[in-house]
């Protein structure tokens, strides 16, 4: 359980003063790992549920359908190792995973050099994995064919130095950045690496940093909560030449804590905002991420794993709303592994997506599983 914000004020004051003394322009403050009294704040470690997931297996639906996994991570932290071997095991579980997009997750940052450049280490790591994947020594999947790194846009225009270094380091695979900006009034939902303030996407320095993406043909992956969609709308309208890719259907919180009592109203509001966002032609949407436990679907708590039919029934109406608003040509399925592994096995999640997509045309299915990701992330995969 994270300490209350007011308990962290002494530490935050020290941190802010430290940054001022170093004349660091960043406005982001790392979430403290210790309380003011020096005792560590408990770190959530994902339990090993491999035996639970293995207890349910399904025949693969449409095994030849080409797929780009538009969103996954690689890391070694908190007792969980999920690197090339683990991902390739997933990719070879029966579906035709042609390639994948690596999305930043705070992994393998540099420990030396300027603070602004620390995130370069994650891109260097992902490109190394991509090079191994390109050799096809461990399978045909072009893992990390696209790389989405991270950049602290609150540095303003100065962040261009990091973006250029990431482009140079990625061997032609660097496609854009993600800076998680999700914030909610319920402090328990603010669990990211940084203490994100509200309205960060409207901050002038953030905007100056964001303006560095378009001229470099780089995209922005937006990870937010649903009530922040109007901020993304404003961002998309202000920078119409920059591609914005909305993560996890926009972070719908309808089944969580303070929103649960008004689940239908919250979901209806989300649909209305998504319809407005869809008017921005530079915005794409990722369909997935709903297996993360904090979103409240509860599949991780079942005694037996849900099958793909159950998952499609629960998630399908929300995915359909996105497709209705944006069209299949601006929607793409994502595994969001390993976070979604808390609720479902890899081969089952793709079966669930295929069940959702069964009613769509062949052209729409091609877009949802392959074409949209290839277009948004500028991937050339056979």
Helices and strands as residue ranges (DSSP letters): G 5-8, H 9-21, H 50-54, E 66-72, E 75-77, E 80-82, H 84-91, E 96-103, G 115-117, H 120-134, E 142-149, G 153-159, H 160-169, E 174-178, G 187-189, G 200-202, H 204-214, E 219-222, G 226-228, H 229-238, E 244-246, G 248-250, G 257-262, H 263-277, E 283-287, G 293-295, G 299-301, H 308-326, G 328-330, E 331-333, G 339-342, H 346-357, H 362-366, I 367-371, H 372-376
